[in-house]
Amino acid sequence: MNSTISGNSADFHGGGIYNQTFEGSANLTIVNSTISGNVADFGGGILTAAPPSSAVLTLGGTILAGNEARIDGADFLDFGFVGITNLGYNLSGYDFGGATDIHFTGDIATVLEWDTVNNRPVLQDNGGPTHTIALVPGSLAIDAGGVFLGGDFDQRGEARSALADKGFARDIGAYELTWQDLMVNATAQTIPYGDPWNTGAYTSAAPLIGALGLTGATYSGGALNAGSYAIHQGSLAAPAGYHIVFTGNTLTVTPRDIIATTIGGNSAYVDNPANPGISVIHLTSFGSLLETADWADPLSYHHDQSTEDDDLDSPPKGEFEFVPREFPGTITTLSSGEVE
C-alpha cells in the first residue's frame, strides 16, 4: 500500500514486480500504489506466474501504466492461470475489466509527471520520506479513486480524506494531488446598448470551461438594458485538482443616442443606427400628439407632417419632439427641432 515502483529493469521477467513461488502460494496485494516506468522482456510492470504453485494478485486503487515490455505484456502479464481479485479503481494499460477501472491507452504524460526527453516518469522528492511520481492537473487519476482500509493517507503522509469537504474524491495511485487554488479575475467591460458582452473575458492561469454570468440582468428586445451589472463566476469550471477563487467585476451597458434631423419643408427624419431596440416613436407638435408609429425600419423613421392629422386647422408647424417608448434603458440625449 502507498508505494511507488519505478525505474526498474529486468532482462527477462517482471520489470517492476515478478510474482512467483515454487512452494505454497504467491499472494500479492497492491493498493493505492503507482507502478510506472519499469521495463522487462515480459511483464514490464508486473509478471505473475502460477506454475508450479498458485499465485493470486489483488489490486485496487493503483496506477499500473507507462511500463514497457520488450516482447510482451507492457504493464501486466500472466504466465499460467493466476487468480485476480480486482478491488476496482485502477488506472491501467491492462484491462482488468472492473466497472470502476480506467483502461488507459493514451499518453501517460497526461496522467503522471513525465520526462518526455528521456521517456520516463519524474520520480522525485514531492515531500514525505520517499520519492513519488506526482499527478498532473487534469489527470484521469484525479478524483477517480476508492476508499480502502488503511488508505486515509498517501505515500507522503498527505491526508486523502482532507479534501472530502471540498467535494473531491480520492485519487488513484500513491500520490494524492494537493488541492490548488486557481485565481480567476473577471475583466471589467463597457458596451453600448444592443452590443453583446464577452462572457469569456477573464484571466486564469489554467484553461477553464463554461462562461461568466451576470447578477440582476434585465433585457428588452433581446438586449441588455442600460445599467451596471455584477459579473459573477457563472458556469466557469476548473480542471481536476483546482479550486476556483473568483474575483468579480462590473459590466456597464451605456444607452445609445437618438438623432433627429429636420430636412426641410414639413418633414423630419430620425436616424438611430444599429439600435433596433427602439420600436415606437411619439411625434408631438405644440404639445399635441400627432402620430404614434411603428418603426418598421430599425435604422430610420421618416415623418411628413403635411399629410398627418386632418383634425388640425392647418398643417402643423412649430416644435417637434421625438420621445422613444419601450426603449430598453435611459436616453441621454432627447432630440428636438423646428418644422417650418
N, C-alpha and C positions, 0 to 999 in steps of 0.2 A: 504494500500500500504506500501511496505517496512517494513513488520512486521514479527517477529518470534514468533510462538506459540508453546511451547514445555514444557514438564514436567508436564502436567495437567492430572487429573484423574476424572472420574465421575462414580458413581455407576450404572447409567442406560444409559443416552443418551448423545452423543456428548462430547467426552473427550477434544477435542480442542475447537470446536465451536458447540453450539446447537442453530440452527436457526429455530424458530417457533414463531408465534404470534396468538393470539386468536381474534384479531381485525385488520382489514386492511390487509396490505401485509408485509411480512418479506423479504425485498430485501437485499441480501448480495453480496457485490462486493469485491473480493480479487485479488490483482495484485502485482506481484513482491514480494511474501512473501514465507516464509518457515514454514510449519506445519508438525512437526515430533516429535515422542517420546511422544505422548499422548495416553491415554487408557480409554476405557469405555466398558460397556456391548454391546452397539450398537453404531456404528459410532465412532471409536476411534479418527479419525481426525476431520471429520465434519459430523454432522447429521442435515438434513433439514427435516421438516415436514410440509406438506401443510394443512391438516385439522386442525382446521375448517376454516382457512383463507388461502390465497395463499402465496406461498414462491417462490422467484426467486434467483438463485445462478448465479453470473457472476464471471468467473475465468479466469485468464491469467497470464502467466509467473511465475507460482507458483510451488514449490515443496510440494507435498502432499503425503508423503511416510514415511515409518518407524513408523507408528502408529499401535496400537493394539486394537482389539475388543475381548472381552471375549466370545461373542456369534456370532455377525455378523457385517460385514462392517468395516474392519480394518481401511481403510483410508477415505471412504465416504459411507454414507448410506442415501437413500432417502425413507422417510416414506410418502407414498402417492405421487401423481403426483406433481413434482416440476419442474418449468421451469428452464432450464440450458442454460445460454449463455456462450459459450466457446470461449474465445478470443485467444486460442491457446498457444503454447509454454509452456505447463505444463509438469512436470515430476511427475507422479502419479501412485500409485499402483492400482487405479481405472481407468478403461478405459473409458475416456470421448469421445473417438472416433475422436478427432481432428487430422487433417493431420499433424500438426506441433507438436503435443503432443508426449511425450515419455511415453509409458505404461511400467512402470518399475516393474519387478517381481524378480529382483536379490538381491544381498547382499547390503543393504543400506550403509554399511561401505565403499563401493566403490564410494559412492556419497557424503556423509557428514562425517565430523569427528565424530567418533562413539566410545563410551566406550564399548568395546566388553565384558568386565568383568561384568559390571552392565547392559548391553544391553540398552543403552540409548545414545542419541546424546550428544556431548560435547557442552553444552551451556555455553559460557564463554565470557570474555572481549577480543574481537578481534579489539578493537579500536572503537571509537564512543561513544555516550551517553548510549547505551543499549547493552546487551549481544546478541550475534548472534551465529549461527552454521556455521562454515566455510566449504567451499567445499574442497575436497581433490584433489590433482593433478590427472588428468585423469578422473575426474567425468564426467558423461554423461551430467550434467547440464552446463558444461563449454561451452561457445560459442554457446549455443543452445537456447538462449532467444530471445525475440522480443522487439520491441520498443513501449512503451506505454506512453501516455500523462502523463507528470509529473514524468517519471521514469528515469531521467538522473543521479540519484544518488542512491546508495544502502542505507540500513538501517544505516550504519555507517557514511554516508556522502561522501563515495568514489564515484568519478565520473565514471559512466559506459561508457560514450562516450569517455573517455580519451584514451581508448585502440583502438579506431577505426583506427588510423593512423598506428597501428602495425598489422593490418589485423585480429584482433579478434572481434567477435561479442559479444553481451551482454550475461551474464549468467542468468540461471533460478534461481529464489529464491531471498531472501532478502540480500544475500551476494554475492558481486562481487569479484571473486578471483583476487587478485593483480597479475599483470604480473610479473613473476620472471625470472631473468637472470639465465641461466644454462651454466656454464663454461665447455667447451669441448676442450680437448687438444689432438691433434694428436700425435702419437708416431713416433719418427724417426726410419727409417728402412734401413738396408743394406742387399741386396740379390745378389747372383751371377746370371749372365745371365741364363735365362731358368727356374729359380725358380719362383713360384707365390709370389706376395706380399700380405700382410694381409690388406684387405680393412676394417677390424674391429678393427684395432689397435689404440685405443684412450681411454682416461679416461673421465668418466662422472659420476655425482652423481645420475643420473636417467637413466633408460633404454631408449635406442634410437632405432629407426628403420632406415633401409637404410644402405648405405655404403659410405666410403670415396671415393674421386675422385682424379685424377692427372691432373696437368696442363702441356701441351706440350708433352704428352706421344706419343712416336713413337714405332712401332712394326716391327719385322721381324720374319717370321716363327711362328707367334702367340705369341712370347715372347717379353717383353720389351727390347728395345735396351739399351746397356750400357750407363750410364749417370746419371744425377741428375734431379729429378722431384719434383715440389712443390705439397705437399699433401693439398687438399682443402676439404671443407665440403661435397661436393658431394650431395648425396640424403639423408643424415642424417636428421632426423626429431625428434622433441622432443614431449613428452606428452603434452596434452592440459594444458594451463596455464603457459608453459615455453617458453622462447625465447633463442635460442642457441647463445652464444657468443663463437666463434670458434677461436682457436689458431692453425695455421698450422704447418707443419714441412717438412722434406725432405726425399724422398726415393732415395737411391743410388743403382744403378744397376752396379755391377762390372763385367768386362769381364772374361771369362774363358781362361786358357792357352791351347795351342796346344802342345802336347808332341810327338816328332818324335824320333824314335829309330832305329839305324841300327842293323840288326840281322844277319850279316854275309853274305859272298858271294856278290851277286849283288842285294840284296833286301833291302827294307826299310819298316818300319812299323809305322803307325800313330795311336796313341791311344788318344782319346778325350772323356772320359767317360761323360755320361749324358749331351751331348751337341748336340742334333740333328739339331741345327740351322746352322751348317756349312755344306753346301750342295755340294760345288765344291772345288777341290784342284788342284793347279798347281804344277807340279814337274819339276824342271829345273836341267840341268847339264851343267856346263861351260857357263851359261847364256842362253842356248838354251832350248826352251820348249820341253819337252819330251812327256808329256801327260796332257790332261785335262779330268778328270774322274769324273763321278757322284759318290757320296759317298753312295752306296747302304745300307751299314751297318752303322747306325749312331754312333756306338761305335768304329769302326776301319776301316782302309783302308790299303790294302797291295799292294805294287807295286814291281814287279820283273823287274829290269832294263834290264836284259839279253835278254828279249823277246820283247822289245819295240823299235820302231822307226828304221826300216831296212835301212833308208836312211843314217844313220850314218856309218862311216867307220868301226867302231869296237864297241863292247858292251861298252856303256858309263861308264866312271869311273870318279872319282873326287868328287867335292862337289855337294850336292843337297840341295834344299830349298823347304819347304812346305809353300805355300802362300795361305791362305784362301781367296776365293772370295765369295761375298754375305754373309759375316759374319756380323751379326747384332751387331755392336759395334766395339770397338777398340781391338787390340791384344797387350797385354803387353809383351808376350814372343813369338818370332818368331824363331822356332827351325830349326837347320840345322845339317848336319852331313857328314860323308865321306862314299863313297862306293868304295870298292877295288875289 
